[in-house]
């Protein structure tokens, strides 16, 4: 008897729920509003916030000589968004890929007065201003805001490893005599290193200049910074 009453009670609850909820569900399906619940709206807003670029810290100060024998420093890029890399002209491995990536970035923002590129040689003994100028010509560089820089070896190595934390070192055992990362640093108009977050919400710090995804990501984020 008690079981029968329980079944009747459950059936009554299901009936009430059906009368109240089913018409609302059908109405939302017809109006294409199935995923517009308040809790999902909050998740969407949070996802949008996560796309904001993180400030890693102020870019380290530098003053080096470019391909035209002109001194270039941080102030030269004040008010500009710029991408920075460490490379060397005789690199037989990753540098050609990095060059191609930088060229695609240059092409994407060519003519924008608020954008620039900095390529710093880790082999300044070989990469004199003349060598760098010839290298830029060989690549087909068009932008006057793309500076190829050289200077004192110790200063440049310190800038790479301690300033930007982008690995660079002399190694006679490897082809080319030097090894370095293939990463690009992104700096905003106020001189801060910026980056996006990965899928787990952690700052990526730098962008991979060897693969299409890294190049695509940095181009997207350059656009964001240019609007700030």
C-alpha positions as CSV (number, residue, x, y, z in Angstrom):
1,X,0.0,0.0,0.0
2,X,2.8,2.4,0.9
3,X,4.6,1.5,-2.3
4,X,1.5,2.3,-4.3
5,X,1.3,5.7,-2.6
6,X,5.0,6.4,-3.3
7,X,4.5,5.6,-7.0
8,X,1.5,7.9,-7.1
9,X,3.5,10.7,-5.5
10,X,6.4,10.3,-7.9
11,X,4.0,10.2,-10.8
12,X,2.4,13.4,-9.6
13,X,5.8,15.2,-9.3
14,X,6.8,14.1,-12.8
15,X,3.4,15.3,-14.2
16,X,3.8,18.7,-12.5
17,X,7.4,19.0,-13.9
18,X,6.2,18.1,-17.4
19,X,3.4,20.7,-17.3
20,X,5.8,23.4,-16.1
21,X,9.1,22.7,-17.8
22,X,8.4,21.0,-21.1
23,X,6.7,24.0,-22.7
24,X,9.6,26.2,-21.7
25,X,12.1,23.8,-23.2
26,X,10.2,23.5,-26.4
27,X,9.9,27.3,-26.6
28,X,13.7,27.7,-26.1
29,X,14.4,25.2,-28.8
30,X,12.1,27.0,-31.2
31,X,13.9,30.3,-30.4
32,X,17.3,28.8,-30.7
33,X,18.1,29.7,-27.0
34,X,19.1,26.3,-25.7
35,X,22.6,27.3,-24.5
36,X,21.7,30.8,-23.2
37,X,21.4,29.8,-19.5
38,X,22.8,32.3,-17.0
39,X,25.5,29.9,-15.8
40,X,26.7,29.3,-19.4
41,X,26.7,33.1,-20.0
42,X,29.1,33.4,-17.1
43,X,31.4,30.7,-18.5
44,X,31.4,32.5,-21.9
45,X,32.3,35.8,-20.2
46,X,35.2,34.1,-18.3
47,X,36.5,32.6,-21.5
48,X,36.6,36.0,-23.1
49,X,38.5,37.4,-20.2
50,X,41.1,34.7,-20.4
51,X,42.0,35.9,-23.9
52,X,43.5,39.1,-22.4
53,X,47.3,39.3,-23.0
54,X,49.4,38.9,-19.9
55,X,52.1,41.4,-18.9
56,X,55.3,39.4,-18.2
57,X,57.4,42.4,-17.2
58,X,59.3,45.3,-18.6
59,X,61.5,44.4,-21.5
60,X,65.2,44.7,-20.6
61,X,67.1,47.8,-21.8
62,X,69.4,47.5,-24.8
63,X,71.5,49.8,-27.1
64,X,73.0,48.2,-30.1
65,X,74.1,49.1,-33.7
66,X,71.9,48.4,-36.7
67,X,72.6,47.5,-40.3
68,X,73.0,51.2,-41.1
69,X,75.5,51.8,-38.3
70,X,72.8,53.7,-36.3
71,X,72.4,53.2,-32.5
72,X,69.1,51.5,-31.7
73,X,67.6,51.2,-28.2
74,X,64.3,50.7,-26.4
75,X,63.5,54.4,-26.9
76,X,63.7,53.8,-30.7
77,X,60.5,51.6,-30.3
78,X,58.7,53.8,-27.8
79,X,55.0,53.8,-28.7
80,X,55.4,50.8,-31.0
81,X,54.5,47.2,-30.8
82,X,57.4,45.0,-31.8
83,X,58.6,41.4,-32.1
84,X,62.1,40.5,-31.0
85,X,64.3,37.5,-31.8
86,X,67.9,36.3,-31.4
87,X,69.6,34.8,-34.5
88,X,72.7,34.8,-36.6
89,X,73.2,35.1,-40.4
90,X,75.2,31.9,-40.9
91,X,72.8,29.7,-38.9
92,X,72.3,26.4,-40.9
93,X,69.4,25.1,-38.9
94,X,66.4,27.1,-37.4
95,X,67.2,30.6,-38.5
96,X,66.0,30.3,-42.1
97,X,62.6,29.1,-40.7
98,X,62.6,32.0,-38.3
99,X,63.5,34.4,-41.1
100,X,60.5,33.1,-43.1
101,X,58.2,33.6,-40.1
102,X,59.4,37.1,-39.5
103,X,58.9,38.0,-43.2
104,X,55.3,36.8,-43.0
105,X,54.9,39.0,-39.9
106,X,56.5,42.0,-41.7
107,X,54.2,41.5,-44.7
108,X,51.1,41.3,-42.4
109,X,51.9,44.7,-40.8
110,X,53.9,46.4,-43.5
111,X,53.3,50.2,-43.6
112,X,51.9,50.3,-40.0
113,X,54.0,53.1,-38.3
114,X,53.2,51.6,-34.9
115,X,54.8,48.2,-35.6
116,X,58.4,47.1,-35.8
117,X,60.8,44.1,-35.6
118,X,64.2,43.6,-33.8
119,X,66.6,40.8,-34.9
120,X,69.7,40.6,-32.7
121,X,72.7,38.6,-33.8
122,X,74.4,36.3,-31.3
123,X,77.4,36.2,-33.6
124,X,78.4,39.8,-33.7
125,X,82.1,39.0,-34.5
126,X,80.9,37.9,-38.0
127,X,77.6,39.8,-38.2
128,X,78.9,43.3,-38.8
129,X,76.5,46.1,-39.9
130,X,77.5,45.5,-43.5
131,X,76.9,41.7,-43.2
132,X,73.5,42.4,-41.6
133,X,72.6,44.9,-44.3
134,X,73.4,42.3,-47.0
135,X,71.4,39.7,-45.1
136,X,68.3,42.0,-44.9
137,X,68.6,42.7,-48.6
138,X,68.9,39.0,-49.4
139,X,65.7,38.3,-47.3
140,X,63.9,41.1,-49.2
141,X,63.2,43.2,-46.1
142,X,61.2,46.3,-47.0
143,X,60.3,47.8,-43.6
144,X,62.4,50.6,-42.2
145,X,61.2,49.5,-38.7
146,X,63.0,46.2,-38.9
147,X,66.4,46.6,-37.3
148,X,69.1,43.9,-37.5
149,X,71.4,44.6,-34.5
150,X,75.0,43.8,-33.5
151,X,77.3,44.8,-30.7
152,X,79.4,43.4,-27.9
153,X,79.1,39.6,-27.6
154,X,79.0,39.5,-23.8
155,X,76.3,42.2,-23.7
156,X,74.2,40.4,-26.3
157,X,74.5,37.0,-24.6
158,X,73.6,38.6,-21.3
159,X,70.6,40.3,-22.9
160,X,69.4,37.0,-24.4
161,X,69.9,34.7,-21.4
162,X,69.4,37.0,-18.4
163,X,67.3,39.9,-19.9
164,X,64.8,38.0,-22.0
165,X,65.5,34.5,-20.8
166,X,65.7,33.4,-24.4
167,X,68.5,30.8,-24.6
168,X,71.6,31.6,-26.7
169,X,75.1,30.2,-26.4
170,X,78.3,29.5,-28.3
171,X,78.9,25.8,-28.9
172,X,81.6,24.7,-31.3
173,X,80.3,21.2,-31.3
174,X,77.1,22.1,-33.2
175,X,76.7,23.1,-36.8
176,X,77.2,26.8,-37.1
177,X,79.0,27.2,-33.8
178,X,76.0,28.6,-31.9
179,X,72.7,27.4,-30.5
180,X,69.6,29.4,-29.5
181,X,65.9,29.2,-29.1
182,X,63.4,29.7,-32.0
183,X,61.1,31.9,-29.8
184,X,59.9,35.4,-30.5
185,X,59.2,38.0,-27.8
186,X,56.3,40.3,-28.2
187,X,56.6,43.8,-26.7
188,X,53.8,46.4,-26.3
189,X,53.8,50.1,-26.9
190,X,54.8,50.8,-23.3
191,X,57.7,48.4,-23.4
192,X,56.2,45.4,-21.6
193,X,56.7,41.8,-22.7
194,X,53.2,40.4,-23.4
195,X,51.8,37.0,-24.2
196,X,48.6,35.0,-24.4
197,X,47.7,32.0,-22.1
198,X,47.8,28.4,-23.0
199,X,44.8,26.0,-22.8
200,X,45.4,25.6,-19.1
201,X,45.4,29.3,-18.4
202,X,49.2,29.6,-18.0
203,X,51.2,32.4,-19.8
204,X,53.1,31.0,-22.7
205,X,55.8,33.7,-22.2
206,X,57.1,33.6,-25.8
207,X,55.8,32.6,-29.3
208,X,57.2,29.7,-31.3
209,X,58.7,31.2,-34.5
210,X,59.3,27.8,-36.1
211,X,55.7,26.7,-36.7
212,X,52.6,28.2,-38.3
213,X,50.6,28.2,-35.1
214,X,53.1,30.3,-33.2
215,X,53.2,32.8,-36.1
216,X,49.5,32.9,-36.4
217,X,49.1,33.4,-32.7
218,X,51.6,36.3,-32.5
219,X,50.0,38.0,-35.5
220,X,46.6,37.8,-33.8
221,X,48.1,39.3,-30.6
222,X,49.9,42.0,-32.4
223,X,46.6,43.2,-33.7
224,X,45.2,43.3,-30.1
225,X,48.2,45.3,-28.9
226,X,48.0,47.8,-31.8
227,X,44.5,48.7,-30.7
228,X,45.5,49.4,-27.0
